[in-house]
Amino acid sequence: MNRTHKFSRQPEQVTRRQFLDRSNKFVLGSATAASAILNLNLLSQLAGADLPEAEDDYRALVCVHFAGGNDSFNMVAPCEGSGYEEYLESRGGIALPSSGEVDGLLPLDGVLVNGDGRKLGIHPSLPFLQAQYNSGKAAIVANVGTLVEPTTLANLQSGNFRVPLGLFSHSDQSMQWQTSLSDQRSAATGWGGRMADLLAGFNEPSNVSMNVSGAGDNIFQTGINTIAYAFSANGSVELSAWNSPSNAARRQAVEGILNAEYQNAFERAFAVRKKGAIQSNADYREAILVAPTVNSPFTRSNSLSAQLKIVAKTIAARKVLCKQRQTFFVQLDGFDLHGNLGTQHAILLGRVNQALSEFQVALVEMGVMDKVTTFTSSDFGRTLSSNGSGTDHAWGGNHLVFGGAVNGGQVYGTYPELALESSLDTGRGRLIPTTSVDEYVSDLALWMGVSKTNLPLVLPNLSRFHDPDLGPAMGYMATT
């Protein structure tokens, strides 16, 4: 058969040491946490039994992580009138021009849903997302962040209130976004992994995980029974020269080691995981080869586009991979802009705009625009006040959700006052979140097929902010 693979590139080849290191990290982490998660494991097995039948009901989530802490109050900001004046006063020299000015904020249709009459605009580097919002295919979720429980400035000032562990720390806050467990520093699983454990019944048995990552190992997609299949910008990752005829003797020796019987639990788990990783890679490569070709172009020099290209290829291979549910994790680095915010932020958001617009073309080509939902995450928001030419680590921030199943053209949650020393300001415009990560992602979990009954297994702290029996916390996803 003569096939043309527009996306075909040689798979990334790594050394045996690199390959084993990548695929074994989860085994060791899981073993040390085994006793702590045993009960959740049993609950997960029971909870999976009440899944509804799903026939040709494909759904996927794509998490786009802005690594470093996105300045989201320049990504989405008041663009005219008194709201813009307040924004301008707080942000000073890093403020963007108002709508209608050169390189000014791009206006979004309507006014804020919390009824204060402010009109919002989106960063001038994001015209694609402006168009998606105005056409009802994208939504804004305002002032989201990690929270242990609902809080106020008075609570914090009293000193008798729990805040997320490692607040303002990149590693801690990025992890807590991915685990949705802000009162734990070393959680063994992420909410995407716990969700995958519950939704395994939607997918037929396969060597390739339903959770696929373009950004390597991540806690978000790690469950009790689920780990992510990681790809590189070049596609699948295989052992160097593994399939080379000249390497046959060495390959046979390695296979003999992996096929040996081990009494030690760690050695046995190591061998099982290695064999699984090798087989997953082989199955993934074959699935991509026989899947329908995606012809939509992606910009190779844009790292986010390159990752989303592989996501599109994997979605195209969903039937070969026996998947009706998938999650994807991709990442764009560089958002820790303590300086040169104006120039660098525009460049980064321009890459986001390009990558998501290219991804949408591919989704439309495949006919799955209403079956794939893309959402943003980041370590934390940033200070409203400038440090001179940039901003520093803060707390709450704004996020975007995009896709055909999104109830778009609206702002969900409470877009905060941007005046310094407001009722949410803990100092320098570090705003207390008014929407928890738990609330933000609960709508996504329900849309994917998690039942209201099982939602606490995915988001154990959700009940501190929202009654799971009431359904979606935010309402930005279509319910059918």
C-alpha positions in Angstrom: 0.0 0.0 0.0 1.3 3.4 -0.9 0.9 5.8 2.0 1.8 9.5 2.2 2.5 10.5 5.8 2.7 14.3 5.9 3.8 14.2 9.5 6.2 11.3 9.1 9.5 11.9 10.9 12.1 9.5 12.3 11.2 8.6 15.9 13.4 10.0 18.6 16.1 7.6 19.5 17.5 7.6 23.1 20.1 5.6 24.9 19.1 2.5 26.9 19.9 4.4 30.1 17.7 7.4 29.1 14.8 5.1 28.0 14.9 3.0 31.2 15.1 6.2 33.3 12.1 7.7 31.6 9.9 4.7 31.9 10.9 3.6 35.4 10.3 6.8 37.4 6.7 6.0 38.0 7.4 2.4 39.2 9.7 3.6 42.0 7.4 6.4 43.0 4.4 4.2 43.1 6.1 1.5 45.2 7.0 4.0 47.9 3.4 5.3 48.0 1.7 2.0 47.6 0.4 1.7 51.2 -1.0 5.2 51.1 -3.1 4.7 48.0 -4.3 1.1 48.6 -7.8 2.2 49.7 -8.2 4.6 46.7 -7.1 1.7 44.4 -9.9 -0.5 45.7 -12.4 2.3 45.5 -11.3 3.0 41.9 -11.9 -0.5 40.8 -15.4 -0.5 42.3 -16.3 3.0 40.9 -15.3 2.0 37.4 -18.2 -0.5 37.4 -20.9 2.2 37.0 -19.7 3.6 33.8 -22.4 4.2 31.2 -22.1 2.4 27.9 -20.3 4.6 25.3 -20.6 3.7 21.6 -18.6 5.9 19.3 -18.6 8.6 21.9 -15.0 9.9 21.7 -13.8 12.7 24.0 -10.4 14.1 24.7 -8.9 16.8 26.9 -5.8 18.7 25.9 -4.0 20.6 28.8 -1.8 23.4 27.5 0.5 24.3 30.4 2.2 27.8 30.4 5.3 26.9 32.4 6.7 29.6 34.7 3.5 31.5 35.6 1.6 33.3 33.0 0.8 37.0 33.4 -2.9 36.4 32.8 -4.0 39.9 33.7 -2.3 41.1 30.6 -3.7 38.1 28.7 -7.3 39.1 29.6 -7.8 42.7 30.9 -10.4 45.5 30.9 -10.0 47.3 27.6 -12.0 50.5 27.9 -13.7 52.9 30.4 -13.2 53.0 34.1 -12.2 49.3 34.2 -9.3 50.1 31.9 -8.3 53.1 34.0 -8.1 50.9 37.1 -6.0 48.4 35.1 -3.7 51.1 33.8 -3.1 52.5 37.3 -2.2 49.2 38.8 -0.1 47.9 36.0 1.7 51.1 35.1 4.4 50.7 32.4 3.5 47.1 31.6 -0.1 47.9 30.8 -1.3 47.3 27.2 -3.0 50.0 25.2 -6.7 50.1 25.3 -8.9 48.7 22.5 -8.8 50.8 19.4 -5.2 51.9 19.9 -2.2 50.5 18.0 -1.4 47.0 19.4 -4.2 47.5 21.9 -6.3 44.9 23.7 -8.7 43.0 21.3 -12.3 43.5 22.6 -14.4 40.6 23.5 -18.2 40.6 22.9 -20.4 41.4 25.9 -19.7 42.5 29.4 -18.6 40.6 32.5 -21.2 38.1 33.8 -20.8 39.4 37.4 -22.8 42.4 36.3 -20.3 45.2 37.0 -20.3 46.5 33.4 -16.6 46.2 32.7 -15.7 45.2 29.1 -12.8 42.8 28.6 -10.2 42.5 25.9 -7.7 39.8 25.1 -4.0 40.3 24.4 -3.3 41.6 20.9 -1.2 38.5 20.1 -4.3 36.3 20.5 -6.7 37.2 17.6 -7.6 33.5 17.0 -8.8 33.2 20.6 -10.7 36.5 20.3 -12.5 35.1 17.3 -13.2 31.8 19.1 -14.6 33.6 22.1 -16.8 35.9 20.1 -18.1 33.0 18.1 -19.0 31.0 21.2 -16.3 28.4 21.0 -14.0 29.7 23.8 -14.6 30.8 27.4 -12.6 32.6 30.1 -12.5 31.2 33.7 -11.5 34.1 35.9 -9.1 34.3 38.9 -8.4 30.6 39.3 -5.8 29.2 41.6 -4.7 26.6 44.1 -6.7 26.7 47.4 -7.0 24.4 50.4 -10.4 25.9 51.3 -12.3 29.1 50.5 -10.5 32.1 51.9 -10.6 35.9 52.4 -8.0 38.4 53.1 -9.2 38.6 56.7 -8.7 34.8 57.1 -5.2 35.1 55.9 -4.4 38.1 58.1 -5.7 36.2 61.1 -2.9 33.7 60.7 -5.2 30.7 61.5 -5.9 29.7 57.9 -4.5 27.0 55.7 -2.8 28.1 52.4 -1.4 25.9 49.7 1.9 24.4 50.6 4.8 26.1 48.9 2.7 29.0 47.7 4.5 31.1 45.1 7.0 28.2 44.4 7.1 27.0 40.8 7.6 23.3 41.6 5.0 23.2 44.3 2.3 25.2 42.6 2.7 23.4 39.2 2.4 20.1 41.0 -0.7 21.2 42.9 -2.4 22.4 39.7 -1.8 18.9 38.4 -2.9 17.0 41.5 -5.6 19.3 42.7 -4.4 18.5 46.2 -3.2 21.8 47.5 -2.7 20.5 51.0 -0.2 17.9 49.9 3.4 18.3 48.7 4.1 14.8 47.5 0.9 13.4 46.1 1.4 10.1 44.1 -1.3 10.8 41.6 -2.8 13.6 39.5 -6.4 14.4 38.7 -6.0 13.3 35.1 -4.5 10.0 36.2 -7.2 9.4 38.7 -9.8 10.2 36.1 -8.1 7.8 33.6 -8.3 5.0 36.2 -12.1 5.6 36.5 -12.7 5.9 32.8 -10.6 2.9 31.7 -13.9 1.0 30.9 -14.5 3.4 28.0 -11.4 2.1 26.2 -10.6 -1.4 25.0 -7.4 -3.0 26.4 -4.3 -1.5 24.7 -0.6 -1.3 25.4 -0.7 2.5 24.8 -2.1 4.6 27.7 -5.1 6.9 27.2 -2.9 9.6 28.8 -0.4 10.9 26.3 2.2 13.6 27.0 4.3 15.8 24.8 6.2 17.2 27.8 7.6 14.1 29.4 6.8 12.8 32.9 4.1 14.7 34.7 2.0 14.1 37.8 -1.2 15.3 36.1 -1.5 12.1 34.1 -0.3 9.7 36.7 -2.9 7.4 38.3 -2.8 4.2 40.3 -3.2 2.1 37.2 -2.3 4.7 34.6 0.9 6.4 33.5 1.3 8.7 30.5 2.7 7.6 27.2 5.3 10.2 26.4 6.3 11.4 22.9 8.8 13.9 21.6 8.4 16.6 19.0 9.7 13.9 16.5 7.0 11.4 17.6 7.5 8.1 19.4 10.6 7.6 21.5 12.5 4.3 21.0 15.8 2.8 22.2 18.7 3.8 20.1 19.2 1.2 17.3 16.6 -1.1 18.9 15.2 -2.1 15.5 18.5 -2.1 13.7 19.5 -5.6 12.2 23.1 -4.9 13.4 21.8 -4.7 17.0 20.1 -8.1 17.0 22.5 -9.8 19.4 22.4 -6.9 21.9 18.6 -6.7 21.6 18.3 -10.5 22.2 20.4 -10.1 25.3 18.3 -7.3 26.7 15.1 -9.2 26.0 16.6 -12.2 27.9 17.2 -10.0 30.9 13.7 -8.5 30.8 12.1 -12.0 30.4 13.9 -13.5 33.3 11.9 -14.4 36.5 12.8 -12.2 39.5 12.0 -12.9 43.1 12.6 -9.3 44.2 9.5 -7.1 43.7 11.4 -4.1 42.5 13.4 -6.1 39.9 10.2 -7.8 38.8 8.3 -4.5 38.5 11.3 -3.0 36.6 11.3 -5.7 34.0 7.5 -5.6 33.5 7.6 -1.8 33.1 10.5 -2.0 30.6 8.8 -4.6 28.5 5.6 -2.6 28.6 7.4 0.5 27.5 9.0 -1.2 24.5 5.7 -2.8 23.4 3.8 0.5 23.8 6.3 2.3 21.6 6.0 -0.4 18.9 2.2 -0.4 19.0 2.1 3.4 19.0 4.3 3.7 15.9 2.2 1.1 14.0 -1.0 2.9 14.9 0.3 6.2 13.6 1.3 4.5 10.4 -2.1 2.9 9.7 -4.2 5.8 11.0 -5.8 8.3 8.6 -3.4 11.0 7.5 -3.8 14.5 9.0 -3.0 17.0 6.2 -3.4 20.2 8.2 0.0 22.0 8.4 1.8 22.8 11.7 4.7 25.2 12.2 7.8 23.1 12.9 9.7 25.9 14.5 7.0 26.5 17.1 7.5 24.0 19.9 3.8 24.1 21.0 2.7 23.5 17.4 5.1 20.6 17.1 3.6 19.0 20.2 0.0 19.6 19.0 0.9 18.1 15.7 1.7 14.8 17.5 -1.5 15.2 19.5 -3.5 15.5 16.3 -1.8 12.4 14.8 -2.7 10.5 18.0 -6.3 11.6 17.9 -6.4 10.5 14.2 -5.2 7.0 15.4 -7.8 6.8 18.2 -9.7 3.8 16.7 -6.5 1.9 16.0 -5.4 2.6 19.6 -8.9 1.4 20.8 -9.5 4.7 22.6 -12.8 6.5 23.2 -11.2 8.6 26.0 -7.8 10.4 25.9 -6.0 13.1 27.7 -3.0 15.1 26.4 -0.5 17.3 28.2 1.6 19.8 26.2 3.7 22.6 27.5 5.2 26.0 26.5 8.1 27.2 28.5 9.3 30.8 29.2 6.5 32.5 31.2 8.5 33.4 34.2 9.0 36.9 33.0 10.5 38.9 35.8 11.8 41.2 33.1 11.1 42.2 29.5 7.4 41.2 29.9 6.1 43.4 27.1 8.2 41.9 24.3 8.5 38.3 25.5 4.9 37.8 26.6 3.7 38.9 23.2 6.1 36.4 21.5 4.9 33.5 23.7 1.2 34.3 23.3 1.8 34.6 19.6 3.1 31.1 19.6 0.0 30.0 21.5 -2.2 31.7 19.0 -0.5 30.1 16.0 -0.4 26.6 17.6 -4.1 26.6 18.7 -5.3 28.0 15.3 -3.4 25.2 13.5 -4.7 22.6 15.9 -8.3 23.8 15.3 -7.8 23.3 11.5 -6.7 19.7 12.2 -9.6 19.1 14.5 -12.1 20.3 11.9 -10.4 18.2 9.3 -10.8 15.1 11.5 -14.4 16.0 12.4 -13.8 16.1 16.1 -14.0 19.8 17.0 -16.9 19.1 19.4 -15.1 16.1 20.9 -11.8 17.7 21.9 -11.6 20.4 24.6 -8.4 22.4 25.2 -7.8 24.2 28.5 -4.9 26.2 29.9 -3.0 25.8 33.2 0.0 27.6 34.7 2.0 27.6 37.9 0.3 30.7 39.2 -0.7 34.2 38.3 1.6 37.2 38.6 1.6 40.4 40.5 -0.5 43.3 39.2 2.3 45.7 40.1 5.5 45.7 38.1 9.0 45.2 39.4 10.2 47.5 36.6 9.9 45.7 33.3 8.3 42.4 34.5 6.1 40.9 37.2 6.7 38.5 40.1 5.1 35.3 41.4 1.5 35.7 42.6 -1.6 33.5 43.0 -4.9 33.7 41.1 -5.0 34.0 37.4 -7.3 33.8 34.3 -7.6 30.7 32.1 -9.0 29.8 28.7 -11.1 26.9 27.6 -11.6 26.2 23.9 -13.6 23.7 21.8 -16.8 22.9 20.1 -18.4 21.6 23.4 -17.6 24.8 25.3 -20.4 27.1 26.3 -18.3 30.0 25.1 -18.5 33.7 24.7 -18.7 34.1 28.5 -16.6 34.8 31.5 -17.1 32.2 34.3 -16.2 32.9 37.9 -15.5 36.4 39.2 -13.2 38.6 37.3 -11.6 40.6 40.2 -11.1 44.3 40.8 -7.6 45.2 39.6 -7.1 48.1 42.0 -4.1 47.6 44.3 -5.0 47.0 48.0 -8.4 45.6 47.0 -10.2 43.0 49.2 -8.3 40.2 47.4 -4.9 41.8 47.4 -2.4 40.1 49.7 0.3 42.6 48.6 1.5 44.0 45.3 -1.5 42.7 43.5 -1.1 39.0 44.5 -4.8 38.2 44.3 -6.5 35.5 46.3 -8.2 33.1 43.9 -12.0 33.2 43.8 -12.3 29.9 41.9 -10.3 26.9 43.0 -8.5 24.6 40.6 -10.9 21.9 41.9 -13.9 23.8 40.6 -12.3 24.8 37.3 -11.4 21.2 36.3 -14.6 19.5 37.8 -16.5 20.6 34.7 -13.9 18.9 32.5 -14.0 15.6 34.5 -17.8 15.5 34.3 -17.8 16.2 30.5 -15.3 13.3 30.1 -17.8 10.9 31.7 -16.9 10.9 35.4 -20.2 10.5 37.3 -21.2 13.0 40.1 -20.9 10.0 42.5 -17.3 9.4 41.5 -16.2 13.0 41.1 -14.8 13.0 44.7 -12.4 10.2 43.7 -10.9 12.4 41.1 -11.1 15.7 43.1 -11.0 14.7 46.8 -11.1 18.4 48.0 -13.9 19.6 45.7 -16.6 19.4 48.4 -14.8 22.2 50.3 -15.9 24.5 47.4 -18.8 22.9 45.7 -21.3 20.1 46.3 -20.5 17.4 43.7 -24.1 16.3 43.8 -25.1 19.6 42.1 -23.1 18.7 39.0 -20.8 21.2 37.2 -19.3 23.9 39.4 -18.8 26.4 36.6 -21.1 25.4 33.8 -18.8 26.2 30.9 -19.1 22.7 29.3 -22.1 21.4 27.3 -23.9 18.8 29.3 -24.8 16.5 26.4 
